[in-house]
């Protein structure tokens, strides 16, 4: 595929799309999310975190289900339509799994409980407590990734 988007007979290049994202101030938040994703995968590998073939298969199955791709031919059609190779799809799944395993190693139950206890929440409803813990987990991960980014030469 030599274009990012097609509208009727107009093809829009990936560069034109990136320029649009930059001009509309949406590029940098997306780029930052992507950079965090890639660095987390690299850091997971450095830490010796492994992903088994079974986990990779489970992750691929879950992603296909999320995309509504229940049959092999649907997956093939989707890959062809998006211009994504099967190898690229598998690398994405693998890096996604690395990132989540890394988050689990960085955001430990102990750190989460310690931070949670420092927040006044005695009379907070149970569902709000779960939401608060999720927010704290995200905050702990973001603090950690900010420290890691300093170890990389990142340019946009």
SELO-295200 format. One line per field, with one value per residue (C-alpha): y negated, x, z; residue number from 0. Coordinates in Angstrom, 2 decimals, padded with zeros to 5 digits, always signed. Each point is the difference from the previous one (the first is absolute). Layout:
<recs>
Y = c(Y:...) $
X = c(X:...) $
Z = c(Z:...) $
pos = c(NUM:...) $
</recs>
This chain:
<recs>
Y = c(+000.00:-003.33:-002.19:-000.42:-000.98:+000.11:-002.08:+000.83:-000.31:-002.29:+001.71:-001.64:+000.84:+001.00:-003.21:-002.15:+001.77:-000.55:-003.67:-000.26:+001.56:-002.44:-003.04:+001.01:+000.56:+003.70:+001.41:-000.48:+001.69:+002.98:+000.04:-000.08:+002.94:+001.93:-000.88:+001.17:+003.24:+000.67:-000.90:+002.21:+002.93:-000.67:-000.27:+003.24:+001.80:-001.56:+001.28:+003.50:+000.06:+002.72:+000.65:+003.61:+001.26:+000.77:-003.57:-001.36:+002.19:-001.04:-003.67:+000.37:+001.78:-002.72:-002.75:+001.73:+000.40:-003.68:-000.92:+002.34:+002.26:+003.43:+001.91:+000.45:-001.60:-003.05:-000.39:+000.32:-002.55:-002.42:+000.34:-000.61:-002.96:-001.66:+000.77:+001.67:+003.21:+003.01:-000.53:-003.62:+001.13:+002.58:-002.52:-002.40:+002.73:+001.07:-003.56:-000.58:+003.07:-001.11:-003.39:+001.49:+002.42:-002.85:-002.11:+002.92:+000.12:-003.79:-000.57:+002.54:+000.63:-001.39:-003.30:-000.25:+000.57:-002.43:-002.77:+000.91:-000.31:-003.53:-001.11:-000.86:+002.42:+001.35:-000.68:+000.56:+002.49:+003.31:-000.70:-003.36:+001.72:+002.33:-002.99:-001.80:+003.01:+000.12:-003.70:+000.55:+002.93:-002.18:-002.78:+002.42:+001.31:-003.53:-001.02:+003.06:-000.48:-003.67:+001.15:+002.59:-002.38:-002.01:+003.02:-000.15:-002.39:-000.75:-002.47:-000.87) $
X = c(+000.00:+001.52:-002.45:-001.26:-003.57:-002.14:-003.14:-001.75:+002.81:+002.20:+002.91:+001.55:+003.60:+001.25:+002.05:-003.08:-001.79:+002.96:+000.08:-003.70:+000.59:+002.84:-001.96:-003.04:+002.23:-000.84:+003.33:+002.08:-002.37:-000.29:+003.74:+000.63:-002.34:+001.81:+003.43:-001.10:-001.27:+003.30:+002.17:-002.07:+000.51:+003.76:+000.20:-001.94:+002.52:+002.88:-001.55:-000.18:-003.79:-001.16:-003.16:-000.87:-001.39:-003.26:-000.22:+000.73:-002.73:-002.45:+000.85:-000.44:-003.33:-001.23:+001.03:-001.69:-003.17:+000.14:+000.28:-002.89:+002.24:-001.38:+001.02:+003.39:-001.20:-001.29:+003.45:+001.71:-002.37:+000.58:+003.78:-000.13:-002.37:+002.12:+003.33:+001.23:+001.98:-000.56:+003.51:-000.83:-003.22:+001.88:+002.70:-002.71:-001.61:+003.37:+000.98:-003.43:+000.45:+003.52:-001.38:-002.76:+002.38:+002.39:-002.79:-000.85:+003.64:+000.22:-003.39:+000.24:-002.79:+002.25:+000.61:-003.65:-001.16:+002.58:-001.17:-003.66:+000.35:+001.35:-003.24:-002.88:-002.72:-001.63:-003.52:+000.51:-002.41:+001.55:-000.29:+001.73:+002.78:+000.64:+000.06:+002.39:+002.32:-000.01:+000.88:+002.82:+001.32:+000.02:+001.76:+002.68:+000.60:+000.20:+002.52:+002.09:-000.12:+001.02:+003.18:+000.68:-000.47:+002.99:+002.18:-000.97:+000.77:-003.51:-000.66:-003.15) $
Z = c(+000.00:-001.04:+001.88:+003.55:-000.83:-003.09:-000.50:-003.26:-002.56:+002.15:+001.70:+003.05:+000.80:+003.42:+000.03:-000.71:+002.84:+002.36:-001.00:+000.79:+003.43:+000.68:-001.15:+002.05:+003.05:+000.19:-001.18:+003.13:+002.47:-002.37:-000.63:+003.75:+000.54:-002.75:+001.44:+003.47:-001.57:-001.81:+003.01:+002.32:-002.38:-000.13:+003.78:+000.44:-002.22:+001.96:+003.24:-001.46:-000.13:-002.35:-001.95:-000.72:-003.30:+001.80:+001.32:-003.47:-001.48:+002.71:-000.58:-003.77:+000.49:+002.37:-002.41:-002.93:+002.06:+001.03:-003.68:-000.87:-002.11:+000.82:-003.13:-001.67:-003.23:+001.94:+001.54:-003.38:-001.55:+002.88:-000.26:-003.72:+000.36:+002.70:-001.65:+003.19:-000.39:+002.23:+001.42:+000.86:+001.67:+002.09:+000.97:+001.17:+002.12:+001.39:+000.93:+001.51:+002.21:+000.96:+001.00:+002.18:+001.69:+000.66:+001.49:+002.28:+001.15:+000.51:+001.59:+002.79:+002.49:+002.73:-001.83:-000.90:+003.59:+001.36:-002.33:+000.51:+003.79:-000.39:-001.68:+002.35:-001.08:+003.17:-001.16:-003.71:-001.59:-001.07:-003.76:+000.49:+001.96:-002.95:-002.34:+002.33:+000.10:-003.81:-000.11:+002.50:-002.02:-003.11:+001.93:+001.28:-003.51:-001.47:+002.69:-000.79:-003.80:+000.37:+001.73:-002.70:-002.92:+001.22:-000.83:-003.70:-002.82:-001.28:-002.78:-001.91) $
pos = c(0:1:2:3:4:5:6:7:8:9:10:11:12:13:14:15:16:17:18:19:20:21:22:23:24:25:26:27:28:29:30:31:32:33:34:35:36:37:38:39:40:41:42:43:44:45:46:47:48:49:50:51:52:53:54:55:56:57:58:59:60:61:62:63:64:65:66:67:68:69:70:71:72:73:74:75:76:77:78:79:80:81:82:83:84:85:86:87:88:89:90:91:92:93:94:95:96:97:98:99:100:101:102:103:104:105:106:107:108:109:110:111:112:113:114:115:116:117:118:119:120:121:122:123:124:125:126:127:128:129:130:131:132:133:134:135:136:137:138:139:140:141:142:143:144:145:146:147:148:149:150:151:152:153:154:155) $
</recs>
